[in-house]
Amino acid sequence: MFASRFNMDEPTRVFLVLSGEHPTLPLAEMRAILDANRIPFKITGSFYKLVEIQAEMEAVKPIAGRGAFIDEVGTEIVHSGPTITEIDDAVKSSDLSRYLPPDESFSVRVLRFGGVSKETSRVKLEGHLGWLIHNITRAKVDLENPQRLFHGLLAGPYFHLGLVAYQRPAGYVASRRPRKRPVFHPSTMTPKLARSMVNLSRAIGGTTFLDPFCGVGGILLEASLLGCEVIGMDALRRMIRGSRRNLKYFQMDPSGLIRGDARNIPVTRVEAMATDPPYGTGASTLKSTTRNILKDFLPEANSALAKAGRLVVASPLGTGTPDIAESAGFRVADRHEVYVHRSLTREILVLEAN
Ligand SMILES: C[S@@+](CC[C@H](N)C(=O)[O-])C[C@H]1O[C@@H](n2cnc3c(N)ncnc32)[C@H](O)[C@@H]1O
């Protein structure tokens, strides 16, 4: 509904509004998705949830929906100071008419990030921008069902006016919530964290993807939905059965589900892996410890991965996983901490095989 019908050949200024749910994962996920899809981009600015990049809008738009933490994407038309006079001057001298033909309707919403520019009233600014855009383009305001949606973003010391190209549908993971699946297990991750881990592994459609501790398939499901060739392994037959049922429920067809020990992986040249090994609380470590499992698993994962393939692994903070990973020959490319509850913070590592 908000797609631009104009062809934009030159690199455009694209803005992304990322989720504020986590301080580091959303930006890392955005970078990983753009890299994995070989979309050239350069970050030109960022403030809180807003990121400005230089990239081809037509390339970014189709992959925006892959991100667990990408809320919105659009073309940036105006970048100015936050006062009404500065905004006015910038809008009048912009190429706005290129984005809004006179026969189309539009609406404007103003969002403020991080409590900045309080002297500029959001509601007044929305009304003023509506009037200004109408005067410049002759297009009509339609608040109910606009053909184009503009977002005015007050972020840091700047104001940005952008044409929205993608918005994450409300409740987009609701149908995949662990409790909504045919087989539930308390060790299953949320779909958002699982999706972001798959994205951090640089998996895209057609990539061979392995989760060697797949449980009832939360991570496998996200990789399958992205079009990967997924293989799952778990030491317990009932978990494999659970994965099979859950994937089938979402009409996903894995390339393989194997009952086996992740310390002995029967496949090679895997392109990407994301996994959540057992911590001995929700999921059984089968008489071992997370640390000992990782000591045996990580060298095996390094050999199973193709060169420069990535493994994204979660473990309880304090397990010492970065050192174990380096001893296993991995390069620690990135790390994030995700607070779960008082006695569990997950450390998410992005590891590159050699
Ligand atoms: C935290 S759960 C994985 C949850 C999974 N990500 C999901 O969304 O359902 C860890 C799984 O590892 C399995 N497991 C434990 N030791 C294993 C081993 N040595 N090899 C393979 N799987 C193992 C457990 O049976 C459990 O299902």
The ligand as a MOL file (V3000), in Angstrom:
LIG
                    3D

  0  0  0     0  0            999 V3000
M  V30 BEGIN CTAB
M  V30 COUNTS 27 29 0 0 0
M  V30 BEGIN ATOM
M  V30 1 C 17.4910 -25.6820 24.9440 0
M  V30 2 S 16.9070 -27.0810 24.1370 0 CHG=1
M  V30 3 C 16.6970 -26.5170 22.4890 0
M  V30 4 C 15.4400 -25.7580 22.2900 0
M  V30 5 C 15.1750 -25.4270 20.8530 0
M  V30 6 N 15.9840 -24.3340 20.3970 0
M  V30 7 C 13.7040 -25.1010 20.6510 0
M  V30 8 O 13.3600 -23.9990 20.2210 0
M  V30 9 O 12.8870 -25.9770 20.9300 0 CHG=-1
M  V30 10 C 18.2880 -28.1070 24.0320 0
M  V30 11 C 18.0570 -29.4790 23.4190 0
M  V30 12 O 19.3080 -30.1660 23.3590 0
M  V30 13 C 19.0620 -31.5640 23.4770 0
M  V30 14 N 20.3380 -32.2080 23.8260 0
M  V30 15 C 20.9210 -32.3420 25.0540 0
M  V30 16 N 22.1390 -32.9080 24.9050 0
M  V30 17 C 22.3140 -33.1300 23.5810 0
M  V30 18 C 23.3720 -33.6520 22.7900 0
M  V30 19 N 24.5090 -34.0830 23.3450 0
M  V30 20 N 23.2140 -33.7030 21.4410 0
M  V30 21 C 22.0790 -33.2700 20.8550 0
M  V30 22 N 21.0450 -32.7770 21.5530 0
M  V30 23 C 21.1640 -32.6920 22.8890 0
M  V30 24 C 17.9650 -31.6570 24.5120 0
M  V30 25 O 17.2470 -32.8600 24.3320 0
M  V30 26 C 17.1260 -30.3950 24.1770 0
M  V30 27 O 16.0590 -30.7430 23.3380 0
M  V30 END ATOM
M  V30 BEGIN BOND
M  V30 1 1 1 2
M  V30 2 1 2 3
M  V30 3 1 2 10
M  V30 4 1 3 4
M  V30 5 1 4 5
M  V30 6 1 5 6
M  V30 7 1 5 7
M  V30 8 2 7 8
M  V30 9 1 7 9
M  V30 10 1 10 11
M  V30 11 1 11 12
M  V30 12 1 11 26
M  V30 13 1 12 13
M  V30 14 1 13 14
M  V30 15 1 13 24
M  V30 16 1 14 15
M  V30 17 1 14 23
M  V30 18 2 15 16
M  V30 19 1 16 17
M  V30 20 1 17 18
M  V30 21 2 17 23
M  V30 22 1 18 19
M  V30 23 2 18 20
M  V30 24 1 20 21
M  V30 25 2 21 22
M  V30 26 1 22 23
M  V30 27 1 24 25
M  V30 28 1 24 26
M  V30 29 1 26 27
M  V30 END BOND
M  V30 END CTAB
M  END
